[in-house]
């Protein structure tokens, strides 16, 4: 059950959404946990599970290069969740975009659930498990191709098929970064949801916001000190169900 204070904040949140047609959503792992996808930093997250190597090492570029088979074993078992379905937050954001209110969804997640929900203008800062390319011939392959492969997925040409996700030690896509900056700079309302803003450089994009309302929806405090106009400490799916 939502707290009384949260209910009042959600009423105000709904009013802001109704009066605006230039909303940008910036989301993180907390958006997908309600779809059954664990994040890295929660009590049950990957950082708190025991592996031969720390998870942040196993999803690094150097680990991918030096321990390719172990990388794919971890990646396929822990980073891909094809059974996950969009939740209320994903679905509402897609609806709001269709109504002309949400201009873009910017996500740190790689699960593709915003697209699955029907959102069209989605900026995936860290890539997507649904895009995979051969490092030799650049042919793209589906996530099913990766999952069916025994060991390291190999293209027909003999090259390794690499997930189009941003690993530790790799940089973000330049074009995606530029579009993210522009959307946030031009937004009237910026909704930050399901993220502690602890992962850089992605978290730094929030600093470009110069609009009217900054709204934070997250169970925990954010790592950055934000002067939010509205803060709602509830599960993001439950909040979006109310608007």
C-alpha angles and dihedrals in degrees: 000000000000119000117250090244090052092050090055090048092050090053088055090045090054091050091052092049092049093052097045133074097177107068126150122193121209112190143177142184094308089070091062101038089080087059089057098262111132119225125223101247108040124101089266094034128121094263089063096050122092120248134154087255129027112264093242088059093047092055094047126111093240092052089049089054099041101035102026098158093048089047092056092045090056094038095052094044100042111019102046121068108171092167092062117109130202114269132212093284094053092046096047092049090053090050092049090050090051088052090054096250104103112058098184144358113217113194138182089198124102099200099096093227095134090059090044089054091054104262111146107186099058122154109200103198093187098037129243138278087223093069119067128162139193110248090214107043098013093231113156122236133192126249087248088061089056093047094049094050117102107229114328112015111239127197122229087257092057098254125128114259106228123198112246091235128119109251125198109281091030126105128237120258109273097220092048090050092051093050090047092053092048096049092048093045092051098041122113091198125029117192115195110195137178097355135108089205089232098127117085144236087020095057091055092069090076089071090070092068114114099159136116106268130030111191125187121196111181137126092228134040115274120248091233122069102244128182094219120185089210131018122188117186099198138102107290096227091055091050095051091048087065098057 
